[in-house]
């Protein structure tokens, strides 16, 4: 983070966004974003962003750094929970992208939500999956090309793990490296690789080298120069990975057809079916530009990944039972103050309910795409109206309790997200209003807090009858005491708040409400 600040920038949360890692780059102390000052300055900033992403990987996302290099060359990769039954491997494209990035330009010009792998790690956490983050572009001994890096990473780090299921997500040139690994691995390895999601992979079934005849056909001198450079690079690559230039076996072709899908750049709506390419079924990534595909497509990517797991084959009744047991386990953790464990169990419970409840209730449209795959095997489970109703009620309770757990963890955005999910289904749910109001307050969104608390009074005025003192101390600390971040936020607007007596009373009432779990 220090390197980023020295460059004059910092990442700022996008106001009121509930999306994972929705931070945008701003100049320190300003609302201005990135300003172009030349390629050298841009590259220095890129290095600072890389350092920041490494800090986030090791800090917020709990990954450990491993060195995959040999000798004095460091090739850092990041791993998490390698003892999990399922491991998600994230493979970037080529160029300036480093571990944590899908696209450096998006990290700098848009947000970390679109430009990084962080939403993928968060989604893996919800499923109790391990994570391995590749680093194919760092030069060093033992890391001469992306294909060899991915093979070494999978053979030395992933495959020795006890994981029964390996899930791969590969962007751009990462598709070439994934195909190379499939060509050079055996059937038993293919069986452990449960599913592969490509995001605008540029792979073909085999690499080719431009011929002199091909080069001579090009009219523009600068293009001929590029083709000759490509020819030389491919010839060098063929010396290292000759299998990449060979046609895939029948076994690999069957794997590509049965276990792979490519989200390609397209102006068609997200997940629109498109013609298959190079042995792989294709759907629209929902964006016409290559660099955006991973960030835009990721919800549908996880729907696809989920469809390959046996959870989809359970009966609706069994899914509801499993979700209920996890909800009760989460409640026990919440009562004991183990908020991270509670949050984890609640999120696992939500996975069981996907496909039963509808969109906007935590289903994330997983059920629809999963059922499409399961129909082919005749294993789609029917859902009665009573079961759907029970699942929706259970999901509402779980979301409400998740909002409380996220509050306790000071994950204010997460609390807003889950409380909002509750209110989208039950607009008069006072606990969700209270919890979202508290989160808004912690984020400094006093208008949002006021809106929720006013709504509570309209729905259930008795529930806010007896609380004044606690939040007055939060908003207006006694003279001489240390101000918290929240106090500073409130202090910046203190005069305005004092003029709005109604808000002061509402916020004060809110602070002492009992936020118990169901």
Secondary structure, 3 states (H helix, E strand, C coil): CHHHHHCCEEEEECCCCCCCCCEEEEECCCCCCCCCCCHHHHHHHHHHHHHHHHHHHHCCCCCEEEECCCCCCCCEEEEECCCCCEEEEEECCCCCCCCCECCHHHHHHCCHHHHECHHHHHHHHHCCCEEEECCCCCCCCCCCCHHHHHHHHHHHHHCCCCCCEEEEEEECCHHHHHHHHHHCCCHHHHHHEEEEEEECCCCCCCCCCCCHHHHHCCCCHHHHHHHHHHHHHHHHHHHHCHHHHCCCCHHHHHHHHHHEEEEECCCCCCCCEEEEECCEEEEECCCCCHHHHHHHHHHHHHHHHHCCCHHHHCCHHHHHHHHHHHHHHHHHHHHCCCHHHHHHHHHHHHHHHECCECCCCCCCCHHHHHHHHHHHHCCCCCCCHHHHHHHHHHHHHHHHHHHHHHHHCCCHHHHHHHHHHHHHHCCCCHHHHHHHHHHHHHCCCHHHHHHHHHHHHHHHHHHHCCCCHHHHHHHCCCCCCCCCHHHHHHHHCHHHHHHCHHHHHHHHHHHCCCCCCC
